[in-house]
């Protein structure tokens, strides 16, 4: 973990920066033509971007782990105003990462936030094969098209090679995933839904050789969410029959669900079916109370999507997988599914301990 003083310094830097109108940033609109490997990299014309990796891994001795490593970029200076030769202390983007390991066999959760200004190259995006890095965490595109994902924070470490077994999946309409009413209230959003993963994981002083499956989400956007939206529940599931599911619901202040909730069903052959809001139901079955005393998270759900034959019970592989960070707390953890399909995946839940705003939500300042 970086010292609290650095977190405070970065917060002051962001707050002191001039607020920028939405029109100074690009919007996620129809017509984007995805190209790879280009689009695995940075999109600095958009205000918010993240490279989001999660996975379920097993050690050679049978011990089970989950992990999350996410790189965030929050634009501060619009692309058109980034002048060559500007002082290295003027930060065009805020870079930070969240790194968590779920020791599922022992019921222990380790998490942290890593922040850096990048003034001396300690953080950045798009440096040749390096797509994103911050301190000792990095995402690198390998010559064979695989990824090397490295996370290090204190006594926790991860070093994986990730090879995609399927082509990219584009969510929404041709990769534009709407999140609210109005032009540009959306993200450019694709996933690699089945990454065969191998490498090492270190926790509590011991390094384990691990193998398993990972999931990669990449989104870039400006001003996705609306004022009446208070949080979301997001599921990624990899089933034993070779299919996958991405599903999310956007919760509203009145306790309802926004009409832009939805997802994508991925068949074993890689073909996709778009899931609309009317196509699915999510029913919370059990909750876990945060030790902060500020809220409770549903950790067991019934998921039904009749149009693709899905009727599942999804549950947390351990209850406490909450990242209690400053200034935000959210639940992000390993899950398992049984019912019409069996498998594992990840669940993210935000807004249960207070409305999530700013950097994580991709909202308007």
C-alpha positions as YAML, in Angstrom:
chain: A
units: angstrom
residues:
- id: 1
  name: UNK
  ca: [0.00, 0.00, 0.00]
- id: 2
  name: UNK
  ca: [1.17, 3.52, -0.69]
- id: 3
  name: UNK
  ca: [1.29, 5.88, 2.30]
- id: 4
  name: UNK
  ca: [-1.86, 7.78, 3.18]
- id: 5
  name: UNK
  ca: [0.05, 11.00, 2.50]
- id: 6
  name: UNK
  ca: [0.34, 10.08, -1.18]
- id: 7
  name: UNK
  ca: [-3.39, 9.36, -1.37]
- id: 8
  name: UNK
  ca: [-4.05, 12.77, 0.14]
- id: 9
  name: UNK
  ca: [-1.59, 14.47, -2.21]
- id: 10
  name: UNK
  ca: [-3.23, 12.90, -5.25]
- id: 11
  name: UNK
  ca: [-6.68, 13.85, -4.00]
- id: 12
  name: UNK
  ca: [-5.54, 17.46, -3.59]
- id: 13
  name: UNK
  ca: [-4.02, 17.38, -7.08]
- id: 14
  name: UNK
  ca: [-7.25, 16.16, -8.64]
- id: 15
  name: UNK
  ca: [-9.44, 18.57, -6.72]
- id: 16
  name: UNK
  ca: [-7.17, 21.49, -7.56]
- id: 17
  name: UNK
  ca: [-7.23, 20.74, -11.29]
- id: 18
  name: UNK
  ca: [-9.69, 22.84, -13.31]
- id: 19
  name: UNK
  ca: [-13.01, 21.07, -13.81]
- id: 20
  name: UNK
  ca: [-13.48, 20.17, -17.44]
- id: 21
  name: UNK
  ca: [-16.75, 20.17, -19.30]
- id: 22
  name: UNK
  ca: [-17.88, 16.88, -20.78]
- id: 23
  name: UNK
  ca: [-17.63, 18.25, -24.33]
- id: 24
  name: UNK
  ca: [-13.83, 18.49, -23.96]
- id: 25
  name: UNK
  ca: [-13.69, 14.69, -23.87]
- id: 26
  name: UNK
  ca: [-14.71, 12.09, -26.44]
- id: 27
  name: UNK
  ca: [-17.99, 10.22, -25.95]
- id: 28
  name: UNK
  ca: [-18.72, 6.54, -26.49]
- id: 29
  name: UNK
  ca: [-20.91, 6.73, -29.61]
- id: 30
  name: UNK
  ca: [-21.81, 4.31, -32.40]
- id: 31
  name: UNK
  ca: [-19.28, 3.86, -35.17]
- id: 32
  name: UNK
  ca: [-16.16, 2.85, -33.25]
- id: 33
  name: UNK
  ca: [-14.15, 0.34, -35.28]
- id: 34
  name: UNK
  ca: [-12.27, -1.98, -32.96]
- id: 35
  name: UNK
  ca: [-8.72, -2.92, -33.94]
- id: 36
  name: UNK
  ca: [-6.32, -5.16, -32.06]
- id: 37
  name: UNK
  ca: [-3.79, -4.95, -30.63]
- id: 38
  name: UNK
  ca: [-4.42, -1.17, -30.80]
- id: 39
  name: UNK
  ca: [-7.54, -1.22, -28.63]
- id: 40
  name: UNK
  ca: [-5.90, -3.22, -25.85]
- id: 41
  name: UNK
  ca: [-4.06, 0.05, -25.18]
- id: 42
  name: UNK
  ca: [-4.86, 3.52, -23.89]
- id: 43
  name: UNK
  ca: [-7.60, 5.86, -25.18]
- id: 44
  name: UNK
  ca: [-6.58, 9.26, -23.73]
- id: 45
  name: UNK
  ca: [-9.36, 11.19, -25.47]
- id: 46
  name: UNK
  ca: [-11.85, 9.62, -23.05]
- id: 47
  name: UNK
  ca: [-12.04, 10.67, -19.41]
- id: 48
  name: UNK
  ca: [-12.22, 7.26, -17.75]
- id: 49
  name: UNK
  ca: [-10.67, 3.90, -18.64]
- id: 50
  name: UNK
  ca: [-9.95, 0.62, -16.91]
- id: 51
  name: UNK
  ca: [-8.22, -2.68, -17.62]
- id: 52
  name: UNK
  ca: [-9.90, -5.16, -15.32]
- id: 53
  name: UNK
  ca: [-8.65, -8.70, -14.64]
- id: 54
  name: UNK
  ca: [-10.23, -11.28, -12.37]
- id: 55
  name: UNK
  ca: [-9.73, -15.00, -12.07]
- id: 56
  name: UNK
  ca: [-10.13, -18.23, -10.17]
- id: 57
  name: UNK
  ca: [-6.87, -20.15, -9.74]
- id: 58
  name: UNK
  ca: [-5.80, -23.45, -8.20]
- id: 59
  name: UNK
  ca: [-2.36, -24.21, -6.77]
- id: 60
  name: UNK
  ca: [-0.55, -27.47, -7.38]
- id: 61
  name: UNK
  ca: [-1.39, -28.54, -3.81]
- id: 62
  name: UNK
  ca: [-5.13, -28.01, -4.40]
- id: 63
  name: UNK
  ca: [-5.39, -24.65, -2.64]
- id: 64
  name: UNK
  ca: [-7.91, -22.28, -4.29]
- id: 65
  name: UNK
  ca: [-7.47, -18.55, -4.89]
- id: 66
  name: UNK
  ca: [-9.31, -15.70, -6.54]
- id: 67
  name: UNK
  ca: [-7.68, -12.48, -7.68]
- id: 68
  name: UNK
  ca: [-8.50, -9.03, -8.98]
- id: 69
  name: UNK
  ca: [-6.03, -6.62, -10.55]
- id: 70
  name: UNK
  ca: [-7.46, -3.48, -12.15]
- id: 71
  name: UNK
  ca: [-5.60, -0.54, -13.69]
- id: 72
  name: UNK
  ca: [-7.54, 2.74, -13.73]
- id: 73
  name: UNK
  ca: [-6.91, 5.90, -15.74]
- id: 74
  name: UNK
  ca: [-8.83, 9.06, -14.90]
- id: 75
  name: UNK
  ca: [-8.22, 11.92, -17.31]
- id: 76
  name: UNK
  ca: [-7.50, 15.32, -15.81]
- id: 77
  name: UNK
  ca: [-6.29, 17.34, -18.83]
- id: 78
  name: UNK
  ca: [-8.16, 16.81, -22.14]
- id: 79
  name: UNK
  ca: [-6.07, 15.38, -24.96]
- id: 80
  name: UNK
  ca: [-6.20, 18.58, -27.04]
- id: 81
  name: UNK
  ca: [-4.60, 20.54, -24.18]
- id: 82
  name: UNK
  ca: [-1.69, 18.19, -23.49]
- id: 83
  name: UNK
  ca: [1.33, 20.21, -24.58]
- id: 84
  name: UNK
  ca: [4.72, 18.70, -25.43]
- id: 85
  name: UNK
  ca: [7.39, 19.83, -22.99]
- id: 86
  name: UNK
  ca: [4.93, 20.42, -20.16]
- id: 87
  name: UNK
  ca: [6.45, 19.91, -16.70]
- id: 88
  name: UNK
  ca: [6.47, 16.27, -15.62]
- id: 89
  name: UNK
  ca: [4.71, 17.37, -12.41]
- id: 90
  name: UNK
  ca: [1.62, 18.41, -14.34]
- id: 91
  name: UNK
  ca: [-0.40, 15.20, -14.37]
- id: 92
  name: UNK
  ca: [-2.61, 14.63, -17.44]
- id: 93
  name: UNK
  ca: [-4.05, 11.40, -15.99]
- id: 94
  name: UNK
  ca: [-4.49, 9.97, -12.53]
- id: 95
  name: UNK
  ca: [-3.27, 6.36, -12.47]
- id: 96
  name: UNK
  ca: [-4.13, 3.88, -9.76]
- id: 97
  name: UNK
  ca: [-4.67, 0.16, -9.30]
- id: 98
  name: UNK
  ca: [-6.68, -2.15, -7.07]
- id: 99
  name: UNK
  ca: [-5.09, -5.51, -6.24]
- id: 100
  name: UNK
  ca: [-6.82, -8.20, -4.20]
- id: 101
  name: UNK
  ca: [-6.24, -11.88, -3.48]
- id: 102
  name: UNK
  ca: [-8.95, -14.15, -2.07]
- id: 103
  name: UNK
  ca: [-7.35, -17.07, -0.23]
- id: 104
  name: UNK
  ca: [-10.44, -19.21, -0.62]
- id: 105
  name: UNK
  ca: [-9.08, -22.31, 1.10]
- id: 106
  name: UNK
  ca: [-8.20, -20.36, 4.25]
- id: 107
  name: UNK
  ca: [-10.96, -17.75, 4.15]
- id: 108
  name: UNK
  ca: [-8.62, -14.75, 4.06]
- id: 109
  name: UNK
  ca: [-8.94, -11.65, 1.90]
- id: 110
  name: UNK
  ca: [-6.01, -9.37, 1.10]
- id: 111
  name: UNK
  ca: [-6.51, -6.08, -0.75]
- id: 112
  name: UNK
  ca: [-4.85, -2.78, -1.45]
- id: 113
  name: UNK
  ca: [-4.82, 0.36, -3.58]
- id: 114
  name: UNK
  ca: [-1.71, 1.59, -5.37]
- id: 115
  name: UNK
  ca: [-1.43, 5.21, -6.48]
- id: 116
  name: UNK
  ca: [1.25, 7.19, -8.28]
- id: 117
  name: UNK
  ca: [1.56, 10.50, -10.14]
- id: 118
  name: UNK
  ca: [3.76, 9.05, -12.86]
- id: 119
  name: UNK
  ca: [6.06, 12.09, -12.84]
- id: 120
  name: UNK
  ca: [9.16, 9.89, -12.99]
- id: 121
  name: UNK
  ca: [7.80, 7.03, -15.06]
- id: 122
  name: UNK
  ca: [6.50, 5.02, -12.14]
- id: 123
  name: UNK
  ca: [3.03, 4.89, -13.74]
- id: 124
  name: UNK
  ca: [1.70, 5.26, -17.24]
- id: 125
  name: UNK
  ca: [0.02, 3.79, -20.29]
- id: 126
  name: UNK
  ca: [1.08, 2.65, -23.77]
- id: 127
  name: UNK
  ca: [4.84, 2.33, -23.63]
- id: 128
  name: UNK
  ca: [5.51, -0.13, -26.42]
- id: 129
  name: UNK
  ca: [4.40, -3.57, -25.26]
- id: 130
  name: UNK
  ca: [3.54, -2.21, -21.79]
- id: 131
  name: UNK
  ca: [-0.14, -1.33, -21.89]
- id: 132
  name: UNK
  ca: [-0.49, -0.09, -18.30]
- id: 133
  name: UNK
  ca: [1.75, 0.00, -15.26]
- id: 134
  name: UNK
  ca: [1.95, 1.52, -11.81]
- id: 135
  name: UNK
  ca: [4.85, 0.90, -9.48]
- id: 136
  name: UNK
  ca: [5.42, -2.88, -9.48]
- id: 137
  name: UNK
  ca: [2.12, -3.76, -11.21]
- id: 138
  name: UNK
  ca: [2.05, -4.07, -15.00]
- id: 139
  name: UNK
  ca: [0.14, -5.36, -18.00]
- id: 140
  name: UNK
  ca: [2.29, -6.31, -20.99]
- id: 141
  name: UNK
  ca: [1.30, -7.62, -24.41]
- id: 142
  name: UNK
  ca: [3.59, -10.51, -25.36]
- id: 143
  name: UNK
  ca: [4.89, -11.11, -28.92]
- id: 144
  name: UNK
  ca: [2.59, -14.16, -29.30]
- id: 145
  name: UNK
  ca: [-0.52, -12.11, -28.39]
- id: 146
  name: UNK
  ca: [-0.78, -13.34, -24.81]
- id: 147
  name: UNK
  ca: [-0.67, -11.02, -21.80]
- id: 148
  name: UNK
  ca: [1.72, -10.96, -18.89]
- id: 149
  name: UNK
  ca: [-0.01, -9.66, -15.78]
- id: 150
  name: UNK
  ca: [2.13, -8.72, -12.78]
- id: 151
  name: UNK
  ca: [0.85, -7.46, -9.44]
- id: 152
  name: UNK
  ca: [2.99, -6.70, -6.40]
- id: 153
  name: UNK
  ca: [1.92, -4.95, -3.21]
- id: 154
  name: UNK
  ca: [3.71, -5.65, 0.05]
- id: 155
  name: UNK
  ca: [3.92, -9.41, 0.64]
- id: 156
  name: UNK
  ca: [1.35, -10.18, -2.09]
- id: 157
  name: UNK
  ca: [2.35, -10.90, -5.65]
- id: 158
  name: UNK
  ca: [0.94, -12.28, -8.87]
- id: 159
  name: UNK
  ca: [2.76, -13.15, -12.10]
- id: 160
  name: UNK
  ca: [0.58, -14.75, -14.79]
- id: 161
  name: UNK
  ca: [0.64, -15.49, -18.50]
- id: 162
  name: UNK
  ca: [-2.87, -15.21, -19.94]
- id: 163
  name: UNK
  ca: [-3.81, -16.76, -23.29]
- id: 164
  name: UNK
  ca: [-7.24, -16.17, -24.77]
- id: 165
  name: UNK
  ca: [-9.17, -19.24, -25.88]
- id: 166
  name: UNK
  ca: [-11.82, -17.11, -27.61]
- id: 167
  name: UNK
  ca: [-11.96, -13.93, -29.69]
- id: 168
  name: UNK
  ca: [-12.98, -10.61, -28.07]
- id: 169
  name: UNK
  ca: [-16.63, -10.18, -27.11]
- id: 170
  name: UNK
  ca: [-18.19, -6.76, -27.84]
- id: 171
  name: UNK
  ca: [-20.96, -5.75, -25.45]
- id: 172
  name: UNK
  ca: [-24.03, -3.67, -26.19]
- id: 173
  name: UNK
  ca: [-24.55, -2.59, -29.78]
- id: 174
  name: UNK
  ca: [-21.30, -3.27, -31.66]
- id: 175
  name: UNK
  ca: [-19.22, -2.62, -28.56]
- id: 176
  name: UNK
  ca: [-21.08, 0.47, -27.33]
- id: 177
  name: UNK
  ca: [-22.63, -0.44, -23.97]
- id: 178
  name: UNK
  ca: [-25.28, 2.11, -22.87]
- id: 179
  name: UNK
  ca: [-25.51, 2.87, -19.15]
- id: 180
  name: UNK
  ca: [-28.04, 5.74, -19.01]
- id: 181
  name: UNK
  ca: [-30.34, 7.88, -21.17]
- id: 182
  name: UNK
  ca: [-28.70, 10.34, -23.52]
- id: 183
  name: UNK
  ca: [-26.00, 10.36, -26.21]
- id: 184
  name: UNK
  ca: [-22.63, 9.20, -24.96]
- id: 185
  name: UNK
  ca: [-23.91, 7.85, -21.62]
- id: 186
  name: UNK
  ca: [-22.17, 4.62, -22.53]
- id: 187
  name: UNK
  ca: [-18.80, 2.91, -22.68]
- id: 188
  name: UNK
  ca: [-16.79, 1.25, -25.38]
- id: 189
  name: UNK
  ca: [-16.66, -2.20, -23.82]
- id: 190
  name: UNK
  ca: [-15.15, -5.53, -24.84]
- id: 191
  name: UNK
  ca: [-14.04, -8.61, -22.92]
- id: 192
  name: UNK
  ca: [-11.78, -11.61, -23.25]
- id: 193
  name: UNK
  ca: [-13.99, -14.07, -21.42]
- id: 194
  name: UNK
  ca: [-11.82, -17.19, -21.23]
- id: 195
  name: UNK
  ca: [-8.15, -16.57, -20.56]
- id: 196
  name: UNK
  ca: [-6.16, -19.71, -19.80]
- id: 197
  name: UNK
  ca: [-3.91, -18.63, -16.94]
- id: 198
  name: UNK
  ca: [-0.69, -19.99, -15.48]
- id: 199
  name: UNK
  ca: [2.08, -18.61, -13.31]
- id: 200
  name: UNK
  ca: [2.71, -17.87, -9.66]
- id: 201
  name: UNK
  ca: [0.83, -16.29, -6.78]
- id: 202
  name: UNK
  ca: [2.48, -15.23, -3.52]
- id: 203
  name: UNK
  ca: [0.58, -14.65, -0.30]
- id: 204
  name: UNK
  ca: [1.67, -14.64, 3.34]
- id: 205
  name: UNK
  ca: [5.26, -15.35, 2.38]
- id: 206
  name: UNK
  ca: [4.61, -18.44, 0.26]
- id: 207
  name: UNK
  ca: [4.72, -18.67, -3.53]
- id: 208
  name: UNK
  ca: [2.37, -21.08, -5.29]
- id: 209
  name: UNK
  ca: [2.41, -22.34, -8.87]
- id: 210
  name: UNK
  ca: [-1.16, -21.78, -10.10]
- id: 211
  name: UNK
  ca: [-3.40, -22.47, -13.09]
- id: 212
  name: UNK
  ca: [-6.97, -21.48, -13.89]
- id: 213
  name: UNK
  ca: [-9.19, -19.13, -15.84]
- id: 214
  name: UNK
  ca: [-9.19, -15.33, -15.97]
- id: 215
  name: UNK
  ca: [-11.52, -12.71, -17.41]
- id: 216
  name: UNK
  ca: [-10.45, -9.37, -18.93]
- id: 217
  name: UNK
  ca: [-12.79, -6.37, -19.23]
- id: 218
  name: UNK
  ca: [-11.63, -3.20, -20.96]
- id: 219
  name: UNK
  ca: [-13.83, -0.09, -20.95]
- id: 220
  name: UNK
  ca: [-13.30, 3.54, -21.87]
- id: 221
  name: UNK
  ca: [-15.91, 6.27, -21.55]
- id: 222
  name: UNK
  ca: [-16.88, 9.78, -20.53]
- id: 223
  name: UNK
  ca: [-19.87, 10.48, -18.26]
- id: 224
  name: UNK
  ca: [-21.50, 7.07, -18.20]
- id: 225
  name: UNK
  ca: [-23.80, 7.23, -15.20]
- id: 226
  name: UNK
  ca: [-26.81, 9.38, -14.34]
- id: 227
  name: UNK
  ca: [-27.70, 11.08, -11.05]
- id: 228
  name: UNK
  ca: [-30.49, 8.62, -10.20]
- id: 229
  name: UNK
  ca: [-28.17, 5.59, -10.40]
- id: 230
  name: UNK
  ca: [-26.61, 4.62, -7.07]
- id: 231
  name: UNK
  ca: [-24.59, 1.50, -7.87]
- id: 232
  name: UNK
  ca: [-24.39, -1.73, -9.80]
- id: 233
  name: UNK
  ca: [-24.12, -5.51, -9.52]
- id: 234
  name: UNK
  ca: [-21.89, -7.06, -12.18]
- id: 235
  name: UNK
  ca: [-21.37, -10.78, -12.82]
- id: 236
  name: UNK
  ca: [-18.83, -12.59, -14.97]
- id: 237
  name: UNK
  ca: [-19.23, -16.37, -15.13]
- id: 238
  name: UNK
  ca: [-17.24, -19.08, -16.90]
- id: 239
  name: UNK
  ca: [-19.09, -22.38, -17.15]
- id: 240
  name: UNK
  ca: [-17.69, -25.88, -17.44]
- id: 241
  name: UNK
  ca: [-19.42, -26.43, -20.80]
- id: 242
  name: UNK
  ca: [-17.32, -23.67, -22.42]
- id: 243
  name: UNK
  ca: [-19.98, -20.92, -22.26]
- id: 244
  name: UNK
  ca: [-19.74, -17.59, -20.44]
- id: 245
  name: UNK
  ca: [-22.05, -14.86, -19.14]
- id: 246
  name: UNK
  ca: [-21.58, -11.17, -18.44]
- id: 247
  name: UNK
  ca: [-24.57, -9.59, -16.67]
- id: 248
  name: UNK
  ca: [-25.09, -6.33, -14.81]
- id: 249
  name: UNK
  ca: [-27.89, -4.39, -13.20]
- id: 250
  name: UNK
  ca: [-27.78, -0.66, -12.48]
- id: 251
  name: UNK
  ca: [-29.63, 0.14, -9.26]
- id: 252
  name: UNK
  ca: [-31.60, 3.37, -8.85]
- id: 253
  name: UNK
  ca: [-32.33, 5.62, -5.90]
- id: 254
  name: UNK
  ca: [-35.93, 4.40, -5.65]
- id: 255
  name: UNK
  ca: [-34.78, 0.80, -5.18]
- id: 256
  name: UNK
  ca: [-35.49, -0.22, -8.75]
- id: 257
  name: UNK
  ca: [-33.38, -1.26, -11.71]
- id: 258
  name: UNK
  ca: [-32.47, 1.02, -14.59]
- id: 259
  name: UNK
  ca: [-33.71, -0.02, -18.04]
- id: 260
  name: UNK
  ca: [-30.14, 0.00, -19.38]
- id: 261
  name: UNK
  ca: [-29.21, -3.07, -17.33]
- id: 262
  name: UNK
  ca: [-28.25, -6.08, -19.43]
- id: 263
  name: UNK
  ca: [-25.42, -8.32, -20.51]
- id: 264
  name: UNK
  ca: [-24.05, -10.82, -23.03]
- id: 265
  name: UNK
  ca: [-24.30, -14.60, -23.34]
- id: 266
  name: UNK
  ca: [-21.29, -16.22, -25.02]
- id: 267
  name: UNK
  ca: [-21.78, -19.67, -26.56]
- id: 268
  name: UNK
  ca: [-19.05, -22.30, -26.59]
- id: 269
  name: UNK
  ca: [-18.23, -21.43, -30.21]
- id: 270
  name: UNK
  ca: [-17.86, -17.71, -29.34]
- id: 271
  name: UNK
  ca: [-21.14, -16.49, -30.83]
- id: 272
  name: UNK
  ca: [-23.00, -13.99, -28.64]
- id: 273
  name: UNK
  ca: [-26.55, -13.16, -27.60]
- id: 274
  name: UNK
  ca: [-27.36, -9.73, -26.20]
- id: 275
  name: UNK
  ca: [-29.30, -9.78, -22.91]
- id: 276
  name: UNK
  ca: [-31.73, -6.86, -22.47]
- id: 277
  name: UNK
  ca: [-33.19, -5.60, -19.21]
- id: 278
  name: UNK
  ca: [-36.49, -7.43, -19.78]
- id: 279
  name: UNK
  ca: [-34.72, -10.73, -20.42]
- id: 280
  name: UNK
  ca: [-33.48, -11.50, -16.90]
- id: 281
  name: UNK
  ca: [-34.26, -11.50, -13.21]
- id: 282
  name: UNK
  ca: [-31.86, -11.21, -10.28]
- id: 283
  name: UNK
  ca: [-33.13, -12.24, -6.86]
- id: 284
  name: UNK
  ca: [-30.96, -11.72, -3.74]
- id: 285
  name: UNK
  ca: [-31.16, -14.76, -1.44]
- id: 286
  name: UNK
  ca: [-28.70, -13.95, 1.37]
- id: 287
  name: UNK
  ca: [-26.66, -10.97, 2.55]
- id: 288
  name: UNK
  ca: [-23.41, -10.31, 4.38]
- id: 289
  name: UNK
  ca: [-23.00, -7.25, 6.60]
- id: 290
  name: UNK
  ca: [-19.88, -5.14, 6.13]
- id: 291
  name: UNK
  ca: [-17.84, -4.77, 9.33]
- id: 292
  name: UNK
  ca: [-17.82, -1.03, 8.63]
- id: 293
  name: UNK
  ca: [-21.46, -1.07, 9.70]
- id: 294
  name: UNK
  ca: [-22.45, 0.97, 6.65]
- id: 295
  name: UNK
  ca: [-24.29, -1.63, 4.61]
- id: 296
  name: UNK
  ca: [-24.89, -5.23, 3.59]
- id: 297
  name: UNK
  ca: [-24.14, -6.99, 0.31]
- id: 298
  name: UNK
  ca: [-26.15, -9.78, -1.33]
- id: 299
  name: UNK
  ca: [-23.74, -12.74, -1.52]
- id: 300
  name: UNK
  ca: [-26.17, -15.34, -2.84]
- id: 301
  name: UNK
  ca: [-28.38, -14.75, -5.88]
- id: 302
  name: UNK
  ca: [-30.80, -16.51, -8.17]
- id: 303
  name: UNK
  ca: [-30.14, -15.61, -11.80]
- id: 304
  name: UNK
  ca: [-32.72, -16.42, -14.47]
- id: 305
  name: UNK
  ca: [-32.41, -15.72, -18.21]
- id: 306
  name: UNK
  ca: [-35.02, -17.87, -19.99]
- id: 307
  name: UNK
  ca: [-34.01, -16.83, -23.53]
- id: 308
  name: UNK
  ca: [-30.63, -18.63, -23.14]
- id: 309
  name: UNK
  ca: [-31.78, -21.38, -20.76]
- id: 310
  name: UNK
  ca: [-30.08, -20.02, -17.64]
- id: 311
  name: UNK
  ca: [-31.45, -20.66, -14.14]
- id: 312
  name: UNK
  ca: [-28.66, -20.44, -11.59]
- id: 313
  name: UNK
  ca: [-27.86, -20.03, -7.95]
- id: 314
  name: UNK
  ca: [-24.72, -17.92, -7.64]
- id: 315
  name: UNK
  ca: [-22.94, -17.56, -4.31]
- id: 316
  name: UNK
  ca: [-19.78, -16.02, -2.94]
- id: 317
  name: UNK
  ca: [-16.97, -18.49, -2.45]
- id: 318
  name: UNK
  ca: [-16.34, -16.67, 0.83]
- id: 319
  name: UNK
  ca: [-18.40, -13.85, 2.37]
- id: 320
  name: UNK
  ca: [-15.86, -11.11, 3.12]
- id: 321
  name: UNK
  ca: [-14.37, -9.94, -0.17]
- id: 322
  name: UNK
  ca: [-14.99, -6.23, 0.40]
- id: 323
  name: UNK
  ca: [-12.30, -3.73, -0.57]
- id: 324
  name: UNK
  ca: [-12.51, -1.14, 2.19]
- id: 325
  name: UNK
  ca: [-10.53, 1.65, 0.58]
- id: 326
  name: UNK
  ca: [-10.38, 5.41, 0.92]
- id: 327
  name: UNK
  ca: [-12.64, 7.00, -0.26]
- id: 328
  name: UNK
  ca: [-14.64, 4.08, -1.66]
- id: 329
  name: UNK
  ca: [-15.66, 0.62, -0.48]
- id: 330
  name: UNK
  ca: [-17.06, -2.09, -2.73]
- id: 331
  name: UNK
  ca: [-17.39, -5.88, -2.84]
- id: 332
  name: UNK
  ca: [-15.40, -7.70, -5.49]
- id: 333
  name: UNK
  ca: [-14.94, -11.41, -5.17]
- id: 334
  name: UNK
  ca: [-14.88, -14.98, -6.40]
- id: 335
  name: UNK
  ca: [-18.22, -16.72, -6.93]
- id: 336
  name: UNK
  ca: [-19.50, -20.16, -7.90]
- id: 337
  name: UNK
  ca: [-22.63, -21.11, -9.86]
- id: 338
  name: UNK
  ca: [-24.82, -24.20, -9.87]
- id: 339
  name: UNK
  ca: [-28.12, -25.08, -11.51]
- id: 340
  name: UNK
  ca: [-28.66, -25.10, -15.27]
- id: 341
  name: UNK
  ca: [-24.91, -24.46, -15.61]
- id: 342
  name: UNK
  ca: [-21.96, -24.91, -13.24]
- id: 343
  name: UNK
  ca: [-18.86, -22.80, -13.05]
- id: 344
  name: UNK
  ca: [-16.97, -20.01, -11.34]
- id: 345
  name: UNK
  ca: [-16.54, -16.30, -11.88]
- id: 346
  name: UNK
  ca: [-16.49, -12.91, -10.22]
- id: 347
  name: UNK
  ca: [-19.05, -10.50, -8.80]
- id: 348
  name: UNK
  ca: [-18.69, -6.75, -8.25]
- id: 349
  name: UNK
  ca: [-21.19, -4.82, -6.11]
- id: 350
  name: UNK
  ca: [-21.00, -1.06, -5.59]
- id: 351
  name: UNK
  ca: [-23.11, 1.55, -3.84]
- id: 352
  name: UNK
  ca: [-24.12, -0.56, -0.83]
- id: 353
  name: UNK
  ca: [-22.10, 1.51, 1.67]
- id: 354
  name: UNK
  ca: [-22.76, 4.88, 0.04]
- id: 355
  name: UNK
  ca: [-23.19, 6.09, -3.52]
- id: 356
  name: UNK
  ca: [-20.13, 5.40, -5.63]
- id: 357
  name: UNK
  ca: [-19.07, 8.51, -7.53]
- id: 358
  name: UNK
  ca: [-16.16, 10.07, -9.36]
- id: 359
  name: UNK
  ca: [-13.25, 7.95, -10.40]
- id: 360
  name: UNK
  ca: [-14.79, 4.50, -10.22]
- id: 361
  name: UNK
  ca: [-18.14, 5.39, -11.72]
- id: 362
  name: UNK
  ca: [-16.86, 7.30, -14.73]
- id: 363
  name: UNK
  ca: [-19.22, 10.13, -13.91]
- id: 364
  name: UNK
  ca: [-19.31, 13.78, -14.78]
- id: 365
  name: UNK
  ca: [-17.47, 16.01, -12.31]
...
